[in-house]
Amino acid sequence: MAQVNEEGTVEDYDVIVPTAQNQINIENDLKDYFNRNLDKGEEALRVDAESIVRAYDPCMSCATNFLKIDWIRK
């Protein structure tokens, strides 16, 4: 709960970011997406995966910092 002083200035608050609340759903959606789309190129996979993350959390920096892909080639 936010604390506001007599002048109407917020002095204390808690921020609940959507990524923390949706972490499991984000991971499950990414897993499902990759399992169904491995035939796409790496760039398309990366862009689409970032879009999935942004659908849950529109903060661009969160999406790009959240997603790290290690490509394993056989």
PyRosetta script that sets phi, psi and omega in degrees:
from pyrosetta import init, pose_from_sequence

init()
pose = pose_from_sequence("MAQVNEEGTVEDYDVIVPTAQNQINIENDLKDYFNRNLDKGEEALRVDAESIVRAYDPCMSCATNFLKIDWIRK")
pose.set_psi(1, 138.7)
pose.set_omega(1, -179.0)
pose.set_phi(2, -78.7)
pose.set_psi(2, 146.4)
pose.set_omega(2, 174.2)
pose.set_phi(3, -110.4)
pose.set_psi(3, 125.1)
pose.set_omega(3, -177.8)
pose.set_phi(4, -119.2)
pose.set_psi(4, 134.1)
pose.set_omega(4, 179.7)
pose.set_phi(5, -82.9)
pose.set_psi(5, -178.8)
pose.set_omega(5, -176.5)
pose.set_phi(6, -61.5)
pose.set_psi(6, -27.4)
pose.set_omega(6, 180.0)
pose.set_phi(7, -83.9)
pose.set_psi(7, -2.7)
pose.set_omega(7, -180.0)
pose.set_phi(8, 88.3)
pose.set_psi(8, 12.2)
pose.set_omega(8, 179.1)
pose.set_phi(9, -90.0)
pose.set_psi(9, 131.6)
pose.set_omega(9, 177.7)
pose.set_phi(10, -72.7)
pose.set_psi(10, 124.2)
pose.set_omega(10, -178.3)
pose.set_phi(11, -104.4)
pose.set_psi(11, -25.2)
pose.set_omega(11, -179.9)
pose.set_phi(12, -153.9)
pose.set_psi(12, 144.5)
pose.set_omega(12, -179.4)
pose.set_phi(13, -161.3)
pose.set_psi(13, 164.0)
pose.set_omega(13, 173.8)
pose.set_phi(14, -116.1)
pose.set_psi(14, 133.9)
pose.set_omega(14, 176.8)
pose.set_phi(15, -107.1)
pose.set_psi(15, 126.9)
pose.set_omega(15, 176.2)
pose.set_phi(16, -112.8)
pose.set_psi(16, 107.3)
pose.set_omega(16, -176.6)
pose.set_phi(17, -84.0)
pose.set_psi(17, 145.2)
pose.set_omega(17, -176.8)
pose.set_phi(18, -63.3)
pose.set_psi(18, -29.2)
pose.set_omega(18, -178.8)
pose.set_phi(19, -60.6)
pose.set_psi(19, -42.6)
pose.set_omega(19, -178.9)
pose.set_phi(20, -63.2)
pose.set_psi(20, -37.4)
pose.set_omega(20, -179.1)
pose.set_phi(21, -75.5)
pose.set_psi(21, -26.1)
pose.set_omega(21, -172.9)
pose.set_phi(22, -111.5)
pose.set_psi(22, 11.9)
pose.set_omega(22, -174.5)
pose.set_phi(23, -51.2)
pose.set_psi(23, -49.2)
pose.set_omega(23, -177.8)
pose.set_phi(24, -64.6)
pose.set_psi(24, -42.8)
pose.set_omega(24, 178.8)
pose.set_phi(25, -65.0)
pose.set_psi(25, -38.8)
pose.set_omega(25, 177.6)
pose.set_phi(26, -60.6)
pose.set_psi(26, -49.1)
pose.set_omega(26, -178.8)
pose.set_phi(27, -62.3)
pose.set_psi(27, -42.6)
pose.set_omega(27, 179.3)
pose.set_phi(28, -64.8)
pose.set_psi(28, -41.8)
pose.set_omega(28, 178.8)
pose.set_phi(29, -66.1)
pose.set_psi(29, -38.4)
pose.set_omega(29, 177.5)
pose.set_phi(30, -65.4)
pose.set_psi(30, -43.9)
pose.set_omega(30, 178.7)
pose.set_phi(31, -59.5)
pose.set_psi(31, -46.9)
pose.set_omega(31, 179.4)
pose.set_phi(32, -61.9)
pose.set_psi(32, -44.7)
pose.set_omega(32, -179.9)
pose.set_phi(33, -59.8)
pose.set_psi(33, -49.2)
pose.set_omega(33, -178.3)
pose.set_phi(34, -65.4)
pose.set_psi(34, -39.9)
pose.set_omega(34, 178.9)
pose.set_phi(35, -61.3)
pose.set_psi(35, -32.1)
pose.set_omega(35, -178.5)
pose.set_phi(36, -91.0)
pose.set_psi(36, -11.5)
pose.set_omega(36, -170.5)
pose.set_phi(37, -131.1)
pose.set_psi(37, 24.4)
pose.set_omega(37, -177.6)
pose.set_phi(38, -63.1)
pose.set_psi(38, -14.4)
pose.set_omega(38, 179.4)
pose.set_phi(39, -78.6)
pose.set_psi(39, -11.0)
pose.set_omega(39, 177.9)
pose.set_phi(40, -76.4)
pose.set_psi(40, 161.2)
pose.set_omega(40, 177.1)
pose.set_phi(41, -72.9)
pose.set_psi(41, 162.1)
pose.set_omega(41, -177.1)
pose.set_phi(42, -58.5)
pose.set_psi(42, -41.5)
pose.set_omega(42, -178.2)
pose.set_phi(43, -65.0)
pose.set_psi(43, -44.0)
pose.set_omega(43, 178.8)
pose.set_phi(44, -63.3)
pose.set_psi(44, -41.5)
pose.set_omega(44, 178.2)
pose.set_phi(45, -62.1)
pose.set_psi(45, -44.1)
pose.set_omega(45, -179.4)
pose.set_phi(46, -63.1)
pose.set_psi(46, -48.3)
pose.set_omega(46, -178.2)
pose.set_phi(47, -62.3)
pose.set_psi(47, -45.2)
pose.set_omega(47, 179.9)
pose.set_phi(48, -65.0)
pose.set_psi(48, -39.8)
pose.set_omega(48, 178.9)
pose.set_phi(49, -64.2)
pose.set_psi(49, -41.8)
pose.set_omega(49, 176.8)
pose.set_phi(50, -62.5)
pose.set_psi(50, -36.3)
pose.set_omega(50, 177.9)
pose.set_phi(51, -64.3)
pose.set_psi(51, -38.5)
pose.set_omega(51, 177.3)
pose.set_phi(52, -62.4)
pose.set_psi(52, -45.0)
pose.set_omega(52, 179.3)
pose.set_phi(53, -62.3)
pose.set_psi(53, -44.2)
pose.set_omega(53, -179.2)
pose.set_phi(54, -66.1)
pose.set_psi(54, -25.3)
pose.set_omega(54, 176.7)
pose.set_phi(55, -63.0)
pose.set_psi(55, -30.9)
pose.set_omega(55, 176.8)
pose.set_phi(56, -87.9)
pose.set_psi(56, -36.5)
pose.set_omega(56, -176.3)
pose.set_phi(57, -139.7)
pose.set_psi(57, 103.4)
pose.set_omega(57, -174.0)
pose.set_phi(58, -69.7)
pose.set_psi(58, -3.1)
pose.set_omega(58, 179.4)
pose.set_phi(59, -70.0)
pose.set_psi(59, 112.1)
pose.set_omega(59, -176.5)
pose.set_phi(60, -57.4)
pose.set_psi(60, -44.1)
pose.set_omega(60, -178.0)
pose.set_phi(61, -64.0)
pose.set_psi(61, -35.5)
pose.set_omega(61, 177.1)
pose.set_phi(62, -63.8)
pose.set_psi(62, -43.8)
pose.set_omega(62, -177.9)
pose.set_phi(63, -64.5)
pose.set_psi(63, -44.0)
pose.set_omega(63, -177.2)
pose.set_phi(64, -74.8)
pose.set_psi(64, -29.8)
pose.set_omega(64, 177.5)
pose.set_phi(65, -80.1)
pose.set_psi(65, -26.9)
pose.set_omega(65, -179.0)
pose.set_phi(66, -71.1)
pose.set_psi(66, -40.4)
pose.set_omega(66, -169.1)
pose.set_phi(67, -94.5)
pose.set_psi(67, 115.3)
pose.set_omega(67, 173.6)
pose.set_phi(68, -125.7)
pose.set_psi(68, 121.5)
pose.set_omega(68, -178.0)
pose.set_phi(69, -111.6)
pose.set_psi(69, 124.1)
pose.set_omega(69, 172.7)
pose.set_phi(70, -103.8)
pose.set_psi(70, 107.4)
pose.set_omega(70, -178.7)
pose.set_phi(71, -79.2)
pose.set_psi(71, 126.8)
pose.set_omega(71, 177.2)
pose.set_phi(72, -112.1)
pose.set_psi(72, 117.9)
pose.set_omega(72, -178.5)
pose.set_phi(73, -102.5)
pose.set_psi(73, 138.2)
pose.set_omega(73, 178.5)
pose.set_phi(74, -107.7)
pose.dump_pdb("model.pdb")
